[in-house]
Amino acid sequence: MKPDFYKSLIENNKAWVQSKLDLDPEFFKRLEKGQQPPLLWIGCSDSRVPANEIIGAQPGEVFVHRNIANMVVHSDMNMLSVLDYAVNVLKIKHVIVCGHYGCGGVQAALGNKSYGLVDNWIRNIRDVYRQHQDDLGKIEDETELFDRLVEYNTMEQVYNLAKTSIVQSAWERRQDLNLHGWVYGVGTGIVKDLDVNFSCNSQLEEFYRLAAV
């Protein structure tokens, strides 16, 4: 890191503000009036996975929650508070759980090394491995195994999302709320849709089945 890195952040901010104003003098005035994003993004805290940039979204278009390994844990009041506000106040229409290949949290869950407090968090990922061990146990290539666990972990978080009381209540009142699972390739920049999608209109019976598990 360059010694003047911190100072450069302030200068970068000024340049960014000016670039926005050059294109649209009213840009910040509109943002000041409030937000109505159509999307909640639940992603990993990894610095290489910036939600807005990946999908080309502007400020005000994405409501974001990030944690290690993009987890949806039913005892996580931070995540649940974000979800509740997004669904019940902002009335967002889409929730994307986005994992990424090369995720450090998933990699840590594959080994036996202790990392301290975070061990309690990645215990959830090890549970995902246990759920899918019949498939994962057949994979001999380490990279393939790593990638597949990233995908399974993301899929399971979408299922966890579908089972939350917040999403269940929204679907029961027929709110237009759609859940999706993606994985982002850090080395390619490409998003992979895992084809795990749930909505009130098309997947209500499946949702009730999931909620009962």
Salt bridges, closest charged atoms under 4 A:
GLU11 OE2 - LYS14 NZ 3.79
ASP24 OD2 - ARG30 NH2 2.27
ASP46 OD2 - ARG48 NH2 2.76
ASP46 OD2 - HIS100 NE2 3.68
ASP127 OD1 - ARG123 NE 3.73
ASP127 OD1 - ARG130 NH2 3.76
ASP135 OD2 - ARG148 NE 3.72
GLU151 OE1 - ARG148 NH1 2.64
GLU151 OE2 - LYS192 NZ 3.00
GLU156 OE2 - HIS132 NE2 2.74
ASP176 OD2 - LYS93 NZ 3.85
GLU206 OE2 - ARG209 NH2 2.52
